[in-house]
Every structure is written in C-alpha cells, then in structure tokens.
Amino acid sequence: MNNFYTDSKMYYSEIAIALEDYQPNTICKFRIPAIMPFIDNSVVAKQTNQINNTVSIDNYNKSSIGETKYNCCNYLELLVPKHIPAGKVGSKFIVTFIGGDIDKCELIREV
C-alpha cells in the first residue's frame, strides 16, 4: 500500500486560487497570495515580454551578454492532476513547493 500522503512532510504548503475554469489533466492559471501579496489579483495580467537592458552591468565584454527577454505576469500556470475534478474560477487548492523550490509547485488537493 502506498503511504505517500501519510509519510510525506509537506513543509512548504500554501493556498492557490484558480483564475479560470479548469479540467483534469490540463494547465490552469493560479494565484498564490503568499507569493505576491501586494499585486492586484482582481484581474489576470497579460503576459508581457520586456527587454532587460545591460547598461548598468559592469563587465569586460558587454557584447557577450546581449539583451534578454522575460515574461512578467501575476499568476502561475500549474498542471491540474487527473484526480481533481473539473472546477470553476475561485476554487481554492493546497499546493506544495517540493523541497522549498519555488519552481517545483504541485497541486495537492482542493480545499
């Protein structure tokens, strides 16, 4: 018998709120208020590409750095596991950050 839920120590758990309707085994947008407490979460901010300027970097050869692009938004895109049924905007979930790593966020269950 698998004792994953009883043996696991989920030290890094938070609440996530769905920003759109979702289906099992699909990617959905979620906000986690603990990560972004001062950002307006009433609307989903459109992802924007911004250019990082290298003017303030003191490097011997600035031409090797170049300009980079990154995405800026007020949500995380997470995979809704197969065991979670379809739901609506505003549904709350328990999420965990595996090993405390913010890049390894997983939905555990609906609250």
C-alpha positions as CSV (number, residue, x, y, z in Angstrom):
1,M,0.0,0.0,0.0
2,N,1.3,3.5,-0.9
3,N,1.6,5.7,2.1
4,F,2.6,8.8,0.2
5,Y,0.1,11.2,1.9
6,T,0.8,9.9,5.4
7,D,4.6,9.7,5.1
8,S,5.2,12.9,3.2
9,K,6.2,16.0,5.1
10,M,4.8,19.0,3.2
11,Y,6.6,21.8,5.0
12,Y,6.1,24.3,2.2
13,S,2.4,24.4,1.5
14,E,0.3,27.4,0.5
15,I,-3.2,28.2,-0.8
16,A,-3.7,28.7,-4.5
17,I,-6.8,30.2,-6.1
18,A,-7.9,29.3,-9.7
19,L,-8.2,32.3,-12.0
20,E,-10.1,30.4,-14.7
21,D,-12.3,27.3,-15.2
22,Y,-10.3,24.1,-15.4
23,Q,-10.5,20.5,-16.4
24,P,-8.4,17.5,-15.1
25,N,-5.0,17.0,-16.6
26,T,-4.8,20.5,-18.1
27,I,-2.8,23.6,-17.4
28,C,-4.6,26.3,-15.5
29,K,-3.7,29.8,-14.1
30,F,-3.5,30.1,-10.4
31,R,-2.6,32.9,-8.0
32,I,-0.8,32.3,-4.7
33,P,-1.4,35.3,-2.4
34,A,1.5,34.5,-0.1
35,I,4.0,34.8,-3.0
36,M,2.5,38.0,-4.5
37,P,0.8,39.8,-1.6
38,F,0.9,43.4,-3.0
39,I,0.0,42.7,-6.6
40,D,-3.6,43.3,-7.8
41,N,-5.1,39.9,-8.3
42,S,-8.6,41.0,-9.3
43,V,-7.7,40.5,-13.0
44,V,-5.3,38.2,-14.8
45,A,-2.4,40.3,-16.0
46,K,-1.5,39.6,-19.6
47,Q,2.0,38.2,-20.0
48,T,4.3,40.8,-21.4
49,N,7.8,40.5,-22.9
50,Q,10.2,43.0,-21.6
51,I,13.8,43.7,-22.5
52,N,16.5,43.6,-19.9
53,N,19.0,46.4,-20.6
54,T,22.7,45.8,-19.9
55,V,23.6,49.4,-19.3
56,S,24.1,49.0,-15.5
57,I,26.2,45.8,-15.8
58,D,29.9,46.3,-15.3
59,N,31.5,43.6,-17.4
60,Y,34.7,43.5,-19.5
61,N,32.8,42.5,-22.6
62,K,29.2,43.7,-22.6
63,S,28.6,42.4,-26.2
64,S,28.7,38.8,-24.9
65,I,25.8,39.4,-22.6
66,G,23.3,40.7,-25.0
67,E,19.7,41.6,-24.2
68,T,17.4,39.1,-22.8
69,K,13.6,38.8,-22.7
70,Y,11.5,37.5,-19.9
71,N,7.8,37.1,-19.1
72,C,6.0,39.1,-16.4
73,C,2.6,38.1,-15.1
74,N,0.6,37.9,-11.8
75,Y,-0.1,34.1,-11.9
76,L,1.4,30.7,-12.1
77,E,0.5,28.1,-14.7
78,L,0.1,24.7,-13.0
79,L,-1.0,21.3,-14.1
80,V,-4.3,20.1,-12.7
81,P,-3.8,16.5,-11.7
82,K,-6.2,13.7,-13.1
83,H,-7.7,13.0,-9.6
84,I,-9.1,16.6,-9.3
85,P,-12.5,17.0,-10.9
86,A,-13.4,20.0,-13.2
87,G,-14.0,23.2,-11.4
88,K,-14.6,27.0,-11.7
89,V,-12.9,30.3,-11.1
90,G,-12.2,31.0,-7.4
91,S,-11.7,27.3,-6.3
92,K,-9.0,27.0,-3.6
93,F,-6.3,24.4,-3.5
94,I,-3.5,23.3,-1.3
95,V,-0.2,23.5,-3.2
96,T,3.3,22.5,-2.1
97,F,6.7,23.6,-3.2
98,I,8.8,20.4,-3.4
99,G,11.9,20.9,-1.4
100,G,11.0,24.5,-0.9
101,D,11.9,25.2,-4.5
102,I,9.5,27.9,-6.0
103,D,9.9,26.3,-9.5
104,K,8.6,23.0,-8.3
105,C,5.0,23.8,-7.3
106,E,2.4,21.0,-7.3
107,L,-1.4,21.0,-6.7
108,I,-2.2,18.6,-3.9
109,R,-6.0,18.8,-3.4
110,E,-8.9,21.1,-3.4
111,V,-9.9,22.9,-0.1
